[in-house]
């Protein structure tokens, strides 16, 4: 068997990501608590080099992040990528800068239509690796009322209690 040469970068990265099972970079748990999420979309992100290094180190937060459509383009607001000390010494970095999302024209039209007419908002729910690329899961969401939040917490508590009872009875 001869040497076939080095494997492509994409192949190496996807195997590493699948082995570790750690594809998720950041989750917006607050979004599930505050909103009913109806539709979800997968969007690419336009990132700078220091941001990718920061994401590899797991230094991202999606709390209070949302998506806005402006001039036919989707933009992610409020996401915080903490810069690494070693990676961003010579650059002027803005950890909360507005980042462009890559969606196709139909998806942008659906999101724009829903957010402008139906009372929906668009929130970022997760950041994750898909091969060597960073993807952002966004969701069309409607705000929950206080009684909805209480009902959800009751359901979670009951599911936890039911699991405990089944565990002890078995």
MARBA-3410 file (N, C-alpha, C, O; in Angstrom, 1 decimal):
170
0.8,-1.2,0.0,0.0,0.0,0.0,0.9,1.2,0.0,1.8,1.4,0.8 ~ 0.6,2.1,-0.9,1.4,3.3,-1.1,0.8,4.4,-0.3,-0.3,4.4,0.2 ~ 1.6,5.5,-0.2,1.2,6.7,0.6,0.2,7.4,-0.3,0.5,7.8,-1.5 ~ -0.9,7.7,0.2,-1.9,8.4,-0.6,-1.9,9.9,-0.3,-2.7,10.7,-1.0 ~ -1.1,10.4,0.5,-1.0,11.8,0.8,-1.9,12.2,2.0,-2.6,11.4,2.5
-1.7,13.5,2.3,-2.5,13.9,3.5,-4.0,14.0,3.2,-4.4,14.2,2.1 ~ -4.8,13.8,4.2,-6.2,13.9,4.1,-6.7,15.3,4.0,-6.0,16.2,4.6 ~ -7.7,15.6,3.3,-8.2,17.0,3.2,-8.6,17.5,4.6,-9.0,16.7,5.5 ~ -8.5,18.8,4.7,-8.8,19.5,6.0,-10.2,19.2,6.4,-10.5,18.9,7.6 ~ -11.2,19.3,5.5,-12.6,19.0,5.8,-12.8,17.7,6.4,-13.6,17.5,7.3
-12.2,16.7,5.8,-12.4,15.3,6.2,-11.8,15.1,7.6,-12.4,14.5,8.5 ~ -10.7,15.7,7.9,-10.1,15.6,9.3,-10.9,16.3,10.3,-11.2,15.7,11.4 ~ -11.4,17.5,10.0,-12.2,18.2,11.0,-13.5,17.5,11.3,-14.0,17.5,12.4 ~ -14.2,17.0,10.2,-15.5,16.3,10.5,-15.3,15.0,11.3,-16.1,14.7,12.1 ~ -14.2,14.3,11.1,-14.0,13.1,11.9,-13.7,13.5,13.3,-14.1,12.8,14.2
-12.9,14.5,13.6,-12.6,15.0,14.9,-13.9,15.4,15.6,-14.1,15.0,16.8 ~ -14.8,16.1,14.9,-16.0,16.6,15.6,-16.9,15.4,15.9,-17.6,15.4,16.9 ~ -17.0,14.4,15.0,-17.9,13.3,15.2,-17.4,12.4,16.3,-18.1,11.8,17.1 ~ -16.0,12.3,16.4,-15.5,11.4,17.5,-15.8,12.0,18.9,-16.2,11.2,19.7 ~ -15.6,13.3,19.0,-15.7,13.8,20.4,-17.2,14.0,20.7,-17.5,14.0,21.9
-18.1,14.2,19.7,-19.5,14.4,20.0,-19.8,15.7,20.6,-20.9,16.0,21.0 ~ -18.8,16.6,20.5,-18.9,18.0,21.0,-19.1,19.0,19.9,-18.3,19.8,19.7 ~ -20.2,18.9,19.2,-20.4,19.8,18.1,-21.0,21.1,18.6,-20.9,22.1,17.9 ~ -21.7,21.1,19.7,-22.3,22.3,20.2,-21.3,23.3,20.8,-20.5,22.8,21.7 ~ -21.4,24.5,20.4,-20.5,25.5,20.9,-21.2,26.3,22.1,-20.6,26.4,23.2
-22.4,26.8,21.8,-23.2,27.5,22.7,-24.6,27.4,22.5,-25.1,27.2,21.4 ~ -25.4,27.4,23.6,-26.9,27.3,23.5,-27.5,28.5,24.2,-26.9,29.1,25.1 ~ -28.6,28.9,23.7,-29.4,30.0,24.2,-30.6,29.4,25.0,-31.7,29.2,24.4 ~ -30.4,28.9,26.2,-31.4,28.3,27.0,-32.5,29.2,27.4,-33.7,28.8,27.6 ~ -32.2,30.5,27.5,-33.1,31.5,27.8,-34.2,31.6,26.7,-35.4,32.0,27.0
-33.9,31.4,25.5,-34.8,31.5,24.4,-36.0,30.5,24.6,-37.1,30.8,24.3 ~ -35.6,29.3,25.0,-36.7,28.3,25.2,-37.6,28.6,26.3,-38.8,28.3,26.3 ~ -37.1,29.3,27.3,-37.8,29.7,28.5,-38.8,30.9,28.1,-39.9,31.0,28.6 ~ -38.3,31.9,27.3,-39.0,33.1,27.1,-39.9,33.0,25.8,-40.8,33.8,25.7 ~ -39.7,32.1,24.9,-40.4,32.0,23.6,-40.9,30.7,23.3,-40.4,29.6,23.7
-42.0,30.6,22.5,-42.4,29.4,21.8,-41.7,29.5,20.5,-42.0,30.4,19.7 ~ -40.9,28.5,20.2,-40.1,28.5,18.9,-40.9,27.6,17.9,-41.0,26.4,18.1 ~ -41.3,28.3,16.8,-42.1,27.5,15.9,-41.3,26.9,14.7,-41.3,25.7,14.5 ~ -40.5,27.7,14.0,-39.7,27.3,12.9,-38.2,27.5,13.2,-37.8,28.5,13.9 ~ -37.4,26.6,12.8,-35.9,26.7,13.0,-35.2,26.7,11.6,-35.6,26.0,10.7
-34.2,27.4,11.5,-33.4,27.5,10.3,-31.9,27.4,10.7,-31.5,27.7,11.8 ~ -31.1,26.8,9.8,-29.7,26.7,10.0,-29.0,27.8,9.1,-29.3,27.8,7.9 ~ -28.2,28.6,9.7,-27.5,29.7,9.0,-26.0,29.6,9.2,-25.5,29.2,10.3 ~ -25.3,29.9,8.2,-23.8,30.1,8.3,-23.5,31.4,8.9,-24.3,32.3,8.9 ~ -22.3,31.6,9.4,-21.8,32.8,10.0,-20.6,33.3,9.3,-19.7,32.5,8.9
-20.5,34.6,9.1,-19.3,35.2,8.5,-18.5,35.7,9.7,-18.9,36.6,10.5 ~ -17.3,35.1,9.9,-16.5,35.3,11.1,-15.1,35.8,10.7,-14.6,35.5,9.6 ~ -14.4,36.4,11.7,-13.0,36.8,11.6,-12.2,35.6,12.2,-12.7,34.8,12.9 ~ -10.9,35.7,11.9,-10.0,34.6,12.4,-10.0,34.5,13.9,-10.1,33.4,14.5 ~ -10.0,35.6,14.7,-9.9,35.5,16.1,-11.2,35.0,16.7,-11.2,34.4,17.7
-12.3,35.2,16.0,-13.6,34.7,16.4,-13.7,33.1,16.3,-14.2,32.5,17.2 ~ -13.1,32.6,15.3,-13.0,31.1,15.1,-12.2,30.5,16.2,-12.6,29.5,16.8 ~ -11.1,31.1,16.5,-10.2,30.6,17.6,-11.0,30.7,18.9,-10.8,29.8,19.8 ~ -11.7,31.8,19.1,-12.5,31.9,20.4,-13.6,30.9,20.5,-13.8,30.3,21.5 ~ -14.2,30.6,19.3,-15.2,29.5,19.3,-14.6,28.2,19.6,-15.3,27.3,20.3
-13.5,27.9,19.1,-12.8,26.6,19.3,-12.5,26.4,20.8,-12.5,25.3,21.3 ~ -12.3,27.5,21.5,-12.0,27.5,22.9,-13.3,27.5,23.7,-13.3,27.4,25.0 ~ -14.5,27.6,23.0,-15.8,27.6,23.7,-16.2,28.9,24.4,-16.9,28.9,25.3 ~ -15.7,30.0,23.9,-15.9,31.3,24.5,-17.0,32.1,23.8,-16.7,33.2,23.2 ~ -18.2,31.6,23.7,-19.3,32.3,23.1,-20.5,32.3,23.9,-20.8,31.3,24.7
-21.3,33.3,23.8,-22.6,33.4,24.6,-23.7,34.0,23.6,-23.4,34.9,22.9 ~ -24.8,33.4,23.7,-26.0,33.8,22.8,-27.1,34.4,23.6,-28.2,34.6,23.1 ~ -26.9,34.7,24.9,-28.0,35.3,25.7,-28.3,36.6,25.1,-27.4,37.4,24.8 ~ -29.6,36.9,25.0,-30.1,38.2,24.4,-29.7,38.4,23.0,-29.6,39.6,22.5 ~ -29.4,37.4,22.2,-29.0,37.6,20.8,-30.3,37.4,20.0,-31.2,36.6,20.3
-30.4,38.2,18.9,-31.5,38.1,18.0,-31.1,38.4,16.6,-29.9,38.8,16.4 ~ -31.9,38.1,15.6,-31.6,38.3,14.2,-32.5,39.4,13.7,-33.7,39.5,13.9 ~ -31.9,40.2,12.9,-32.6,41.3,12.2,-32.3,41.3,10.7,-31.2,41.0,10.3 ~ -33.3,41.5,9.9,-33.2,41.5,8.5,-33.1,43.0,8.0,-34.0,43.8,8.4 ~ -32.0,43.3,7.3,-31.8,44.7,6.9,-31.2,44.6,5.4,-30.2,44.0,5.2
-31.9,45.3,4.5,-31.5,45.3,3.1,-31.4,43.9,2.5,-30.4,43.6,1.7 ~ -32.3,43.0,2.9,-32.3,41.7,2.3,-31.2,40.8,2.8,-30.9,39.7,2.2 ~ -30.5,41.1,3.9,-29.5,40.3,4.6,-29.8,40.1,6.0,-30.4,41.0,6.7 ~ -29.5,39.0,6.6,-29.7,38.6,8.0,-28.5,39.0,8.8,-27.4,38.7,8.4 ~ -28.7,39.6,9.9,-27.6,40.0,10.8,-27.9,39.5,12.2,-29.0,39.6,12.7
-26.9,39.0,12.9,-26.9,38.5,14.2,-26.5,39.6,15.2,-25.3,40.0,15.1 ~ -27.4,40.0,16.1,-27.1,41.0,17.1,-27.0,40.4,18.4,-27.7,39.5,18.7 ~ -26.1,40.9,19.3,-26.1,40.6,20.7,-25.3,39.3,21.0,-25.2,39.0,22.2 ~ -24.7,38.6,20.1,-23.9,37.5,20.4,-22.5,38.0,20.9,-22.0,38.9,20.3 ~ -22.0,37.3,21.9,-20.8,37.8,22.5,-19.7,36.7,22.4,-19.9,35.6,22.9
-18.7,37.0,21.7,-17.5,36.1,21.5,-16.4,36.7,22.2,-15.8,37.7,21.8 ~ -16.0,36.1,23.3,-14.9,36.6,24.2,-13.5,36.4,23.4,-13.2,35.2,23.1 ~ -12.8,37.4,23.2,-11.5,37.2,22.5,-10.4,36.6,23.4,-10.4,36.8,24.6 ~ -9.6,35.7,22.8,-8.5,35.1,23.5,-7.4,36.1,23.7,-7.2,36.9,22.8 ~ -6.7,36.0,24.7,-5.5,37.0,24.9,-4.4,36.7,23.9,-3.8,37.7,23.5
-4.2,35.5,23.6,-3.1,35.2,22.6,-3.5,35.4,21.2,-2.6,35.7,20.4 ~ -4.8,35.3,20.8,-5.1,35.4,19.4,-5.4,36.8,19.0,-5.4,37.1,17.8 ~ -5.7,37.7,19.9,-6.2,39.0,19.4,-5.3,40.2,20.0,-5.9,41.2,20.5 ~ -4.0,40.0,20.1,-3.2,41.0,20.7,-2.9,42.2,19.7,-2.7,43.3,20.2 ~ -2.9,42.0,18.4,-2.6,43.0,17.5,-3.8,43.6,16.8,-3.7,44.5,16.0
-5.0,43.0,17.0,-6.2,43.5,16.4,-7.1,44.2,17.3,-7.1,44.0,18.5 ~ -7.8,45.2,16.8,-8.9,45.8,17.6,-10.1,45.0,17.4,-10.7,44.9,16.3 ~ -10.6,44.4,18.5,-11.7,43.4,18.4,-12.9,44.0,19.1,-12.7,44.7,20.1 ~ -14.0,43.7,18.6,-15.3,44.0,19.2,-16.1,42.7,19.5,-16.6,42.1,18.6 ~ -16.1,42.3,20.7,-16.8,41.0,21.0,-18.3,41.0,20.7,-18.8,39.9,20.6
-18.9,42.1,20.7,-20.4,42.2,20.4,-20.7,42.7,19.1,-21.8,43.2,18.8 ~ -19.8,42.6,18.1,-20.1,43.2,16.8,-21.2,42.4,16.1,-21.5,41.3,16.5 ~ -21.8,43.1,15.2,-22.9,42.5,14.4,-22.3,41.6,13.3,-21.5,42.0,12.6 ~ -22.8,40.4,13.3,-22.3,39.4,12.4,-23.3,39.0,11.3,-24.5,38.9,11.6 ~ -22.8,38.8,10.1,-23.7,38.5,9.0,-24.0,37.0,9.0,-23.2,36.2,9.3
-25.3,36.7,8.8,-25.8,35.3,8.7,-26.0,34.9,7.3,-26.5,35.8,6.5 ~ -25.7,33.7,6.9,-25.8,33.3,5.5,-27.0,32.4,5.4,-27.0,31.2,5.8 ~ -28.1,32.9,4.8,-29.3,32.2,4.6,-29.6,32.4,3.1,-29.2,33.3,2.5 ~ -30.4,31.5,2.5,-30.8,31.7,1.1,-32.0,32.6,1.1,-32.6,33.0,2.1 ~ -32.3,33.1,-0.1,-33.2,34.2,-0.3,-34.6,33.8,0.2,-35.3,34.7,0.8
-35.0,32.6,0.0,-36.4,32.1,0.4,-36.5,32.2,2.0,-37.5,32.6,2.5 ~ -35.4,31.7,2.6,-35.4,31.7,4.1,-35.5,33.1,4.6,-36.2,33.4,5.6 ~ -34.7,34.0,4.0,-34.7,35.4,4.5,-36.1,36.0,4.3,-36.6,36.7,5.1 ~ -36.7,35.7,3.1,-38.1,36.2,2.9,-39.1,35.7,3.9,-39.9,36.5,4.4 ~ -39.0,34.4,4.3,-39.9,33.9,5.3,-39.7,34.5,6.6,-40.7,34.8,7.3
-38.4,34.7,7.0,-38.1,35.3,8.3,-38.6,36.7,8.3,-39.2,37.2,9.3 ~ -38.3,37.5,7.3,-38.7,38.9,7.2,-40.2,39.0,7.2,-40.8,39.9,7.9 ~ -40.9,38.2,6.5,-42.4,38.2,6.5,-43.0,37.9,7.8,-43.9,38.6,8.3 ~ -42.5,36.9,8.5,-43.0,36.6,9.8,-42.7,37.6,10.9,-43.6,37.9,11.7 ~ -41.5,38.2,10.9,-41.2,39.2,11.9,-41.9,40.5,11.7,-42.1,41.2,12.6
-42.1,40.8,10.4,-42.8,42.1,10.2,-44.3,42.1,10.3,-44.9,43.1,10.7 ~ -44.9,41.0,10.0,-46.4,40.9,9.9,-47.0,40.2,11.1,-48.0,40.7,11.6 ~ -46.5,39.1,11.5,-47.2,38.2,12.4,-46.9,38.3,13.9,-47.5,37.6,14.7 ~ -46.0,39.3,14.2,-45.7,39.4,15.6,-44.6,38.4,16.1,-44.5,38.2,17.3 ~ -43.9,37.8,15.2,-42.8,36.9,15.6,-41.5,37.7,15.8,-41.4,38.8,15.3
-40.6,37.1,16.5,-39.3,37.6,16.6,-38.3,36.5,16.2,-38.7,35.3,16.2 ~ -37.1,36.8,15.8,-36.2,35.8,15.4,-35.0,35.8,16.3,-34.3,36.8,16.5 ~ -34.8,34.7,17.0,-33.7,34.6,18.0,-32.7,33.5,17.6,-33.1,32.5,17.0 ~ -31.5,33.7,18.1,-30.5,32.6,17.9,-30.6,31.6,19.0,-30.6,32.0,20.2 ~ -30.7,30.3,18.7,-30.9,29.3,19.7,-29.6,28.5,20.0,-29.4,28.0,21.1
-28.7,28.4,19.0,-27.5,27.5,19.2,-26.5,27.9,18.2,-26.7,28.3,17.1 ~ -25.2,27.7,18.6,-24.0,27.7,17.7,-23.4,26.3,17.7,-23.3,25.7,18.8 ~ -23.1,25.8,16.6,-22.5,24.4,16.6,-21.6,24.3,15.3,-21.6,25.1,14.4 ~ -20.7,23.3,15.4,-19.8,22.9,14.3,-20.6,22.0,13.4,-21.2,21.0,13.8 ~ -20.4,22.2,12.1,-20.9,21.2,11.1,-19.7,21.1,10.1,-19.5,21.8,9.2
-18.9,20.0,10.4,-17.7,19.9,9.7,-16.7,21.0,10.2,-16.7,21.2,11.4 ~ -16.1,21.7,9.3,-15.2,22.8,9.7,-15.9,24.1,9.8,-15.3,25.1,10.1 ~ -17.2,24.1,9.5,-18.0,25.4,9.5,-18.8,25.6,10.8,-19.2,24.6,11.4 ~ -18.9,26.9,11.1,-19.8,27.2,12.3,-21.2,27.5,11.8,-21.3,28.3,10.8 ~ -22.2,26.9,12.4,-23.5,27.2,12.0,-24.3,27.7,13.2,-24.0,27.5,14.3
-25.3,28.6,12.9,-26.1,29.2,13.9,-27.5,28.7,13.6,-28.1,28.9,12.6 ~ -28.1,28.2,14.7,-29.5,27.8,14.5,-30.4,29.0,15.0,-30.2,29.5,16.1 ~ -31.3,29.4,14.1,-32.1,30.5,14.5,-33.6,30.0,14.5,-33.9,29.1,13.8 ~ -34.4,30.7,15.3,-35.8,30.2,15.3,-36.8,31.4,15.3,-36.5,32.4,15.9 ~ -37.9,31.2,14.6,-39.0,32.2,14.6,-39.7,31.9,15.9,-40.2,30.8,16.1
-39.9,32.9,16.7,-40.4,32.7,18.1,-41.5,33.7,18.4,-41.4,34.9,18.0 ~ -42.4,33.3,19.2,-43.4,34.2,19.8,-43.2,34.2,21.3,-42.9,33.2,21.9 ~ -43.3,35.4,21.9,-43.1,35.5,23.4,-44.1,34.7,24.2,-45.3,34.7,23.8 ~ -43.6,34.2,25.3,-44.5,33.5,26.2,-45.1,34.5,27.2,-44.4,35.4,27.6 ~ -46.3,34.2,27.7,-46.8,34.9,28.8,-46.3,34.3,30.1,-45.8,33.2,30.1
-46.5,35.0,31.2,-46.1,34.5,32.5,-46.7,33.2,32.9,-46.0,32.3,33.4 ~ -48.0,33.0,32.6,-48.6,31.8,32.9,-48.1,30.6,32.1,-48.1,29.5,32.6 ~ -47.7,30.9,30.9,-47.1,29.8,30.0,-45.7,29.4,30.6,-45.4,28.2,30.7 ~ -45.0,30.3,31.2,-43.7,30.0,31.8,-43.9,29.1,33.0,-43.2,28.2,33.3 ~ -44.9,29.5,33.8,-45.2,28.7,35.0,-45.6,27.3,34.7,-45.2,26.3,35.3
-46.5,27.2,33.6,-46.9,25.8,33.2,-45.7,25.0,32.7,-45.7,23.8,33.0 ~ -44.8,25.6,32.0,-43.6,24.8,31.5,-42.8,24.4,32.7,-42.3,23.2,32.6 ~ -42.6,25.2,33.7,-41.8,24.8,34.8,-42.5,23.7,35.6,-41.8,22.8,36.1 ~ -43.8,23.7,35.7,-44.6,22.6,36.3,-44.4,21.3,35.6,-44.2,20.3,36.2 ~ -44.5,21.4,34.3,-44.3,20.2,33.5,-42.9,19.6,33.6,-42.7,18.4,33.7
-41.9,20.5,33.7,-40.5,20.0,33.9,-40.3,19.3,35.2,-39.7,18.3,35.4 ~ -40.9,20.0,36.3,-40.8,19.4,37.6,-41.5,18.1,37.7,-41.0,17.1,38.3 ~ -42.7,17.9,37.1,-43.4,16.7,37.1,-42.6,15.6,36.3,-42.5,14.4,36.8 ~ -42.0,15.9,35.2,-41.2,14.9,34.5,-40.0,14.5,35.3,-39.7,13.3,35.3 ~ -39.4,15.4,36.0,-38.2,15.1,36.9,-38.7,14.1,38.0,-38.1,13.1,38.3
-39.8,14.5,38.6,-40.4,13.7,39.7,-40.8,12.3,39.3,-40.5,11.3,39.9 ~ -41.4,12.2,38.1,-41.8,11.0,37.5,-40.6,10.1,37.3,-40.6,8.9,37.5 ~ -39.5,10.7,36.8,-38.3,9.9,36.5,-37.7,9.4,37.8,-37.3,8.2,37.9 ~ -37.7,10.2,38.9,-37.2,9.7,40.2,-38.1,8.6,40.7,-37.5,7.6,41.2 ~ -39.4,8.7,40.6,-40.3,7.6,41.1,-40.0,6.3,40.3,-40.0,5.2,40.9
-39.9,6.4,39.0,-39.7,5.2,38.2,-38.3,4.6,38.5,-38.1,3.4,38.5 ~ -37.3,5.4,38.8,-36.0,5.0,39.1,-36.0,4.2,40.5,-35.4,3.1,40.6 ~ -36.7,4.7,41.5,-36.7,4.1,42.8,-37.6,2.9,42.8,-37.3,1.9,43.6 ~ -38.6,2.8,42.0,-39.5,1.6,42.0,-38.9,0.5,41.2,-39.2,-0.7,41.5 ~ -38.0,0.7,40.3,-37.4,-0.4,39.5,-36.2,-1.0,40.2,-35.6,-2.0,39.7
END
